Amino acid sequence: MPESGPETWREGGFGLYVHWPFCEAKCPYCDFNSHVVRSIDQTRWADALSSEVRRYGEMTSGRILNSIYFGGGTPSLMEPATVQAVLDAAKEHWTWANDIEITLEANPRSVEVSKFEGFRDAGVNRVSMGIQSLRPDDLRRLGRLHDVGEAIVALETAKSVFERVNFDLIYARENQTLQGWEAELREALDLAADHLSLYQLTIEEGTMFWERAQRGQMKKLPDEDLAADMFLATQEITAKAGYAPYEVSNHAQPGAQSRHNLVYWRGGDYVGVGPGAHGRVTVNGTRHATEAWKMPGAWIEKAETGRADSVFDPLGTEDIMTEFVMMGLRLSEGISLARLAEISPKPLPAHKLTELQDLGLIWRERDLIGATTEGRLVLNGVISELLTN
């Protein structure tokens, strides 16, 4: 049955995700909905994205908007005027929180960096940069178009324009050693502003890396034990440097956590607009899963004729509970069992909680449970145990 009880999403907040699907080139590890095209009609896309924001705004009018996130693709290929148009639309039906976080993903390419002041003037107050590696050979293997020097210059430029800056790195790359990653991570911490996203390389089906792996061409990836050692070293080194690992792959100085991603992980509502964007929106007491048409051409035609959703489905209580557990256990703060009880009358199995705690994979403190550092290494297994009687 769809949810019709307490709207617990309010405890997680409310965000807007805007997907810009275009890139200069497709990276071999990327499984996001991104496309390379020769030219983009920025005005047409600004109008279409804005119309979808307004449509959702009418559905959810009067809410407090905590965060806006421009993801992709490569959103820094947008014109500042396109960003401005979307932000203006977001003001029409929602009240912005006093501390609203407005993030835009960017690449360290000079053509994009030159727009930073325009993005700031439009209202963006946080940038997340896709640097991915501080090693030249690995940048090439990852299909990145920038070099290390460009990355450092871009990062310093971003820090001079925006108060809040994140950048991404990928580890557990081919030929990478534990000592090599530790050295690179310390270099990253010396360059960092207030937030780092540190992702273990995964080979996703449908990517160029997946195709290479199927042909036996990626045999130099770290094995599971080495990858686990890299993860543990990442937690230890970042914590000592004052960047607490508040989520499996995200590390921040106090108060600098990504407010937008916390909406996801804390089970809040979020509107998703743009090709392939997903959302979770509660309307009239019922939480819905939303998904937009994936291909840019199909999406913009649908948006211009009134509605770009391909999915707008009510979620059952068990679905909502499963998502809450899966997302919340990624956070170091864990999840509230009391809130879980509001979502579903079916509790997590007590014997499983005890077993996992005895194994040192979860911790429990009053109303809260969470995964330990060791538990995060096998988080999918922990979640599976908790959701299976």
N, C-alpha and C positions, 0 to 999 in steps of 0.2 A: 504494500500500500504506500502511496506517496505520503510524505511528511505533512502533517497538519497540526502538529503540536508546537511547543516553544520554538521560537526562531533563534536557535542557538548560534547561528552565523554571526549575530551581533557581537558576540564575544571575540570573534576573529577579525572584525572590521569589514570594510567595503572598498574594493579597488576596481580600477579600469585597466585592462590590458589592450594595447593597440598593436596589431601585427603588421609590420611592413615587410612584404615578402621578397624584396629584390636585393640582389648582391652583385658585386663586381665579378665574383667567381665562386664556384661551389667547392667548399672544402671537403676533402676525402673522408673525414670522420663525421660530417654533419648529417643528421637525419631530420633536421627541421624543415619546415615548408618554405624553401627559398628557391628563387629563380633568377637566372641571368637574362636580362633583356637589353636591347639596344637603346631604347628611349622610354621615358616615363612621362605621361601627362600629369604633372604634379597637381594642377588645378582640379582635374577630374578626380584624382585620388583623394585630394583634400575634401572635396564635396561629398564623395561617397562615404569616406570614413566618418565625417561629421554627421551625415544623415543617420548612420547606424548608431552612433553615440546618442543622438537625439531620440531615436526610437526606443532604445533601452532606458534612456532618461525618463521618458514618459511612463514606462512600465514601473520604474522604481523612484518616482519623483519624491523629493524631500529628504533623501538620505544624506548622511555625512560621508563625503568621499575622502578616504584616507590616503590613497596613493594612485598614481597613474604611471604606467610603464610602457614605453615604446620599445618593443622587441622585434626580432626578425630571424632571418634576413639581416639587413644592415640599415637600421633606422637613420644612421648619420648620413645616408644618401638622400634622405628627405630634405626638402628646402625648409628653412626656418618658418616660412609662411605657412607651409603645410602643417607643421607642428602647431603653430599658433591657431590655425583654423579648428583643429581637433580640440585644443584646450578651451577655446571659446565655446564650442558646442558643449563641453563637459560642465560649463558653468551655468547652463540654461536651466537644468532640472535638479542639479545636486549642489549642496552647500559644501564648499571645500573646507576641510579641517585647517585649523590655524597652522599646523605643522605639516601640511600635505607634502608628500614626497613625490617628485616628478622625475623619473629616471629615463634616460635615453641611452640605448646601446650604441657604441661607436667602435670603429676600427681605427688603428693608428696611421691612417693614410692622410697625407697632407691636404688633399682635396676635401676631406671630411673634417679634419682638425680646424681648417680655416673657417668653418661654420660655427665653432663653439660659442662665440659671443652672441651670434644670432639665436642659437638655441637658448642660451641663458636669458636673453632679452624676451624671448617668447614665453618663458616661464619655467624651463627645465632647471632643476636645482641639484641634480645628481647625474653623473655619467658612469656607465659601466663599460670598460674597454676590453675588447677581445684581443689580448696580447698573446696568450696561449703558451709562449715559450720565450726564454731569454737566451736560447742557443741557436745560432744561425742554421746549422744543419737540420735541426728539428723543426724550425719554422718552415723550411722548404718541404720537409717530409709531410708536414701538416697542411701544406697547400696555402700557407699564408702569403699575402702579397707584400707585406711590410718586412723590413729587416729590424734587427735589434736596436740600431741607432734611432730609426724612426719611432719605434715603440717608446723609447725613453724620452725623446723630445715631445712626443704626443702626450705622454703621461704628465710631464712637467707643465705643458701647456694647459692640460685639463685641470691640474691642481691650482693653476693661477687664475682660472676662470670660475671654477665651481668649488664650493665648500666641501662637497662630498664626492669622492671618487672611488670607484671599485675597479679592479682589473682581474681578469681570469687567467689562470694557468692550467695546463693539462699535464699530468704526470703519469707514470707507468707507461712511458713511451718506449718505442723500440730502442734497444741497446742502452737504455738508461740504467744506471747503477744507483744504489741507495745513497752512496756518498755524493754522487753527482746531483741527485735531486735535493739533498740537504743543502748543498752549496748554492744551488739555484734558488731554493726557497729563501735562504738568508739574504741573497741579493734582492729578491722580490720584496722582502720585508723592509730593506733599506730604502726602496723606492716607493713603498706603499703610502697611501693617504690614510683612510680609516677603515677599509674593507678589502678583503681578498676572497675570491671564489677559486677554490682549488679542486679540480675535478680529476678523478681517475679515468684514464682513457678506456672507453668501452667500445667494442666493435659492434655497431648497430646494423641490423639487417637493412638492406637497401642502400647502404653507403658504398663508396668506392673502396674503403678499407675492408668492408665485408666481402666484396668481390675478390679482393686480393687474398684475404684470409682463406676463402674457399679454394683458391688456387694454390694454397700453401706458401704464400709469399710474405707472410708476417710471422715468421717463426722466432723472431728476436724480441718479442714482447716479454716483459717480466712474467715469471710464473706466479701462481697464487700466493706463495709464501713471501716472495719479494714484494709483490704489490701490497700485501698486508703490512709488511715492515715499513713501506713508504707511507701508508696511511697513518700508522702509529707515530712515525717520526713527524709527520705533518701536524698531528694534533699537539704533540709535545713542543715542537719548535714555535708554532704560532702562539700557543698559550703563554710560553715564557716571554715572548715578545709583546704581550699585551693584546693579542688578537684572539679573543676567546672563540673556540670552535662551537658556535651556538647552534649549528646545524651540520649535518654530515659533511658537506662540502663548502661551508661558508664560515668565515672567520672575521670578526670585527672588534674594533676598539669599543669600550663601553658607550652605549647609546647610539652606535653607528650601524646597527643591524638593518638589513633591508626591510623596510616596513611593508613594501609590496609583497615580497616573498613570504613574510610572516602572515599576511592575509591568507595565502594558500595553506601554509603549514598549520595555522591555527583554526582552519575550517571556516573562514569567513566567506562572504559572497564576493564574486568578481565578475564583471562584465568582460567578455572577450569580443573584440571587433577586428575585422581584417581577415584575409584568406586563411582558413584553417584554424582560426582562433577558437579556443575552448573557454567555457565559462561555467559558473555555478551561480544561479540567480534564484532567489526565493521570491515568489509572487503569490500573494493571497495565502500565505502560510505554507505553500508547497515549494520545495526546493527542486530546481530543474537543472539538468545537464544540458549545456548548449554547445553547438559546434557550427562554425561557419563553413560555407562552401570552400573547398581547398584551393582549386585552381584560380589564379588571379583574374583571368578573363571571365570565368563563370561567376566569381564572387562579385565583381564590380557591376556586372549586368544585373544580378539579383539585387544588389544594394540600390541601384538606380531605379529599379522597378518596385522598391518598397520593403524588401526583406531578404537578408543574406544568410539567414540560418538554414542549415541543412538538418539540424537536430535541435529540438526543444522539448526534451522528454522529462516527465516527472520522475524523481528518484524515490525509491522505496527506503524504508527505515534501515534495512540491512545494508543497502548500498551506502547510505550516509554514514552509518557507523563504521563500515569498512574503510571508507575514505578518511574519516577522522583519525582512525588508528594508524593507517598507513602513512598519512602525512605528518601527524603529530609526533610519532615516535622518531621522526628524523631530527626533531629538535632536542637540544640538551635539556630544555625545561620540561620535557615530557608532556603528558596529557592528564587531564582531570577525569577521574572516574565518576565524579558527581555529574560533570557535564555529559559524559558518555551515557549515564543513566537517564538524563533528560532526552537524549537522542533516541535511545533504545531501551526497552525494558529487559533486554537480554544481556546479562553481564558477561564480562570476560571470564573464562573458566578459572575458578580459584586454584585448582590443582596445577594448571599450567603456569599461573603467576608464581606459585611457590616453587615449581621446578626450575623455571627460568631464573628466579632470584637465587636459588641455591647454586645454580651453575655460574652465577656471576654475570649473567647476560642482561638482566634488568635490575633497576633499583626501585624501591618503593618508599615514599615518604608521605605519611598522612594520606591525603586524597590523590596524590600524584604518583604516576609510574613513568619510567623512561628507560631507554636503552643505555647501558654502560658503554664505555669505549670498546670493550671486547664485544659487546652485543651489536655495536654498529658494524663490526666486521662481517657479521652474519645476519644483518638486519632483516633481510627477506625471510630467512628462516624463523627468526623471532616472531615476526608479524604473522607468518603462516601458522605457527604454533598457537598464538593467541586467538586467531580467528577460526580455529578448527577445534571442535569439541572432542 
